[in-house]
Amino acid sequence: MSCTCPDGSAPTFESFPPCSGGPPSGDGCPPPPGNTADNQGAMPGMTGSGQATAECTTLPCAASLLGDVAKTIVDSSSTGFKNTLTGELIPTDENVYGPFEAGFSAQQKDILIGLGCTDANVESAYVIAGLDTYTAEQVVAKGCGVTLPRTENNTYISLLDQCGGHTREYHFHERLACLYDTTNAAGTHSPAIARTVINNQLLYGKWEANNTLPDLDACGGQWGRTPESPDEDVYHYHIQNKAPFTIGCFGPNPDNSTVT
């Protein structure tokens, strides 16, 4: 399966529009504008390319599958984690993207070789656009006959780093694990680590108080007390172990009920 721009180049789905000369085409492309991946009508605020738009006037609204859903509000100084490509701490105001990868093709061959593929099997690891990062990584691993993630000679090898981000133009898809204590040694509610791009709602680490995991709605949010609001329930989000990992949509419902 393939997905190309009118000039034959690969779409850059992590920016919008993905092509400068018109929409991309091919059987590996995301669905057309106005539809979701299963060809159903999109939630308000979503285009078929997986990008959130500025058209969200009434919640709930769809969150981008490929672009920004939040921006971080803390850096990685609390854990000391550094970007392996730059050797620097992860700063604040980093992009938190939706769960999807833009796909892997011949243009990403060197990346796939770096993950353990060979010239003989790399084509088996080509991945269409529209898979979440965890699933995409497992497709690559199976295609190349390797384990991902893994550690070799003290080097962590994965599509994402241990924090859940990647590339020199760093951005997150999963975990944000270097921004808070994921073990929750203190047994308290995880701290706020990001704000959503719509409504500036807070995204917290994965833990509720007393080392319990929250009961989240379809958006990845819930009503409850937080460190910033200890006396009043507020709608907020938590990191999730499975896709969409961070923000599934922007809630709550107009009547303040959770989104199903």
NORNOR-V284704 format. One record per residue. N is the residue number from 1. RES is the residue in three letters. PHI is phi in whole degrees, 0 to 359 (NA if undefined). D_FIRST is the distance of its C-alpha to the first C-alpha in Angstrom with 1 decimal. Layout:
# NORNOR-V284704
N;RES;PHI;D_FIRST + N;RES;PHI;D_FIRST
This chain:
# NORNOR-V284704
1;MET;NA;0.0 + 2;SER;221;3.8 + 3;CYS;207;7.1 + 4;THR;225;10.3 + 5;CYS;281;14.0 + 6;PRO;304;16.2 + 7;ASP;271;17.6 + 8;GLY;91;14.4 + 9;SER;278;14.8 + 10;ALA;277;12.7 + 11;PRO;295;13.8 + 12;THR;253;16.5 + 13;PHE;290;16.1 + 14;GLU;274;19.3 + 15;SER;232;21.3 + 16;PHE;220;21.7 + 17;PRO;287;20.8 + 18;PRO;288;17.5 + 19;CYS;230;18.0 + 20;SER;274;21.5 + 21;GLY;254;21.0 + 22;GLY;134;19.5 + 23;PRO;289;16.7 + 24;PRO;288;13.1 + 25;SER;218;10.8 + 26;GLY;133;7.3 + 27;ASP;285;5.5 + 28;GLY;258;4.9 + 29;CYS;277;8.5 + 30;PRO;299;11.6 + 31;PRO;294;13.8 + 32;PRO;294;16.2 + 33;PRO;307;19.6 + 34;GLY;93;21.9 + 35;ASN;240;19.6 + 36;THR;265;18.5 + 37;ALA;299;15.4 + 38;ASP;262;17.0 + 39;ASN;68;17.8 + 40;GLN;267;21.4 + 41;GLY;301;23.7 + 42;ALA;284;23.5 + 43;MET;295;26.6 + 44;PRO;308;28.8 + 45;GLY;91;27.9 + 46;MET;234;24.0 + 47;THR;252;21.5 + 48;GLY;294;18.0 + 49;SER;282;16.7 + 50;GLY;87;18.3 + 51;GLN;259;21.4 + 52;ALA;287;24.9 + 53;THR;245;27.2 + 54;ALA;271;30.9 + 55;GLU;268;31.4 + 56;CYS;281;32.4 + 57;THR;249;36.0 + 58;THR;224;36.4 + 59;LEU;287;35.2 + 60;PRO;278;33.0 + 61;CYS;233;30.1 + 62;ALA;292;26.5 + 63;ALA;264;25.7 + 64;SER;300;22.8 + 65;LEU;273;19.7 + 66;LEU;236;18.8 + 67;GLY;248;22.2 + 68;ASP;296;25.8 + 69;VAL;240;27.5 + 70;ALA;198;30.6 + 71;LYS;232;32.6 + 72;THR;289;34.5 + 73;ILE;240;38.3 + 74;VAL;226;39.3 + 75;ASP;256;38.6 + 76;SER;265;38.3 + 77;SER;295;42.0 + 78;SER;292;42.9 + 79;THR;250;40.8 + 80;GLY;78;40.9 + 81;PHE;291;37.1 + 82;LYS;235;35.9 + 83;ASN;298;32.6 + 84;THR;294;32.1 + 85;LEU;277;30.8 + 86;THR;249;33.8 + 87;GLY;73;36.4 + 88;GLU;247;37.4 + 89;LEU;300;37.7 + 90;ILE;286;35.1 + 91;PRO;279;36.9 + 92;THR;287;37.2 + 93;ASP;65;35.2 + 94;GLU;277;31.8 + 95;ASN;286;28.7 + 96;VAL;252;27.5 + 97;TYR;266;23.9 + 98;GLY;295;22.2 + 99;PRO;282;20.3 + 100;PHE;277;16.6 + 101;GLU;267;15.0 + 102;ALA;274;12.9 + 103;GLY;99;10.3 + 104;PHE;233;10.6 + 105;SER;221;9.4 + 106;ALA;301;11.8 + 107;GLN;293;14.0 + 108;GLN;256;14.8 + 109;LYS;304;15.6 + 110;ASP;297;19.2 + 111;ILE;297;18.8 + 112;LEU;294;17.1 + 113;ILE;299;19.9 + 114;GLY;295;22.4 + 115;LEU;276;21.2 + 116;GLY;122;22.0 + 117;CYS;288;19.1 + 118;THR;239;20.2 + 119;ASP;301;19.1 + 120;ALA;284;18.8 + 121;ASN;239;16.5 + 122;VAL;298;14.7 + 123;GLU;294;11.4 + 124;SER;290;11.7 + 125;ALA;260;12.0 + 126;TYR;294;8.8 + 127;VAL;235;8.4 + 128;ILE;288;6.5 + 129;ALA;293;9.4 + 130;GLY;100;11.9 + 131;LEU;249;13.2 + 132;ASP;292;16.9 + 133;THR;299;18.0 + 134;TYR;295;19.6 + 135;THR;296;16.8 + 136;ALA;301;14.4 + 137;GLU;295;17.2 + 138;GLN;290;17.7 + 139;VAL;296;14.2 + 140;VAL;299;14.9 + 141;ALA;300;18.4 + 142;LYS;293;17.5 + 143;GLY;297;15.0 + 144;CYS;258;17.8 + 145;GLY;67;20.7 + 146;VAL;233;22.4 + 147;THR;256;24.0 + 148;LEU;225;23.0 + 149;PRO;285;25.1 + 150;ARG;206;27.9 + 151;THR;240;30.9 + 152;GLU;231;31.7 + 153;ASN;51;35.0 + 154;ASN;65;35.5 + 155;THR;248;32.1 + 156;TYR;278;29.7 + 157;ILE;242;26.1 + 158;SER;192;23.5 + 159;LEU;297;20.7 + 160;LEU;244;23.6 + 161;ASP;281;27.3 + 162;GLN;298;30.0 + 163;CYS;276;30.5 + 164;GLY;104;27.0 + 165;GLY;234;26.1 + 166;HIS;194;24.6 + 167;THR;72;24.4 + 168;ARG;295;27.5 + 169;GLU;278;27.0 + 170;TYR;298;27.5 + 171;HIS;204;26.3 + 172;PHE;261;26.1 + 173;HIS;237;23.7 + 174;GLU;228;25.7 + 175;ARG;62;29.3 + 176;LEU;51;31.3 + 177;ALA;291;33.3 + 178;CYS;272;35.3 + 179;LEU;261;36.8 + 180;TYR;199;39.0 + 181;ASP;279;40.5 + 182;THR;289;37.9 + 183;THR;280;40.5 + 184;ASN;53;42.7 + 185;ALA;302;45.8 + 186;ALA;281;48.0 + 187;GLY;70;46.9 + 188;THR;249;46.5 + 189;HIS;300;43.9 + 190;SER;302;41.2 + 191;PRO;284;41.7 + 192;ALA;288;39.8 + 193;ILE;234;37.1 + 194;ALA;203;35.3 + 195;ARG;238;35.7 + 196;THR;291;33.2 + 197;VAL;283;32.3 + 198;ILE;243;33.7 + 199;ASN;73;37.3 + 200;ASN;55;37.7 + 201;GLN;286;37.6 + 202;LEU;269;37.9 + 203;LEU;252;35.3 + 204;TYR;251;37.1 + 205;GLY;302;36.4 + 206;LYS;280;35.6 + 207;TRP;261;39.3 + 208;GLU;276;41.9 + 209;ALA;297;45.5 + 210;ASN;63;46.9 + 211;ASN;57;43.6 + 212;THR;251;42.0 + 213;LEU;270;38.4 + 214;PRO;285;38.3 + 215;ASP;265;37.4 + 216;LEU;260;34.8 + 217;ASP;272;33.6 + 218;ALA;296;30.1 + 219;CYS;275;30.2 + 220;GLY;89;31.3 + 221;GLY;242;34.8 + 222;GLN;198;38.2 + 223;TRP;267;41.8 + 224;GLY;176;44.1 + 225;ARG;279;46.4 + 226;THR;224;45.1 + 227;PRO;303;46.9 + 228;GLU;278;47.0 + 229;SER;224;48.2 + 230;PRO;286;50.4 + 231;ASP;245;52.5 + 232;GLU;215;50.1 + 233;ASP;293;46.8 + 234;VAL;228;44.0 + 235;TYR;279;40.3 + 236;HIS;208;38.2 + 237;TYR;244;35.0 + 238;HIS;229;34.5 + 239;ILE;300;31.8 + 240;GLN;239;29.9 + 241;ASN;284;28.7 + 242;LYS;240;25.5 + 243;ALA;306;23.0 + 244;PRO;273;23.7 + 245;PHE;74;26.1 + 246;THR;232;28.2 + 247;ILE;246;28.2 + 248;GLY;273;26.5 + 249;CYS;194;28.2 + 250;PHE;256;31.5 + 251;GLY;247;34.5 + 252;PRO;272;36.9 + 253;ASN;291;37.5 + 254;PRO;303;40.2 + 255;ASP;270;42.8 + 256;ASN;71;42.0 + 257;SER;282;40.6 + 258;THR;285;37.6 + 259;VAL;267;34.1 + 260;THR;245;32.8
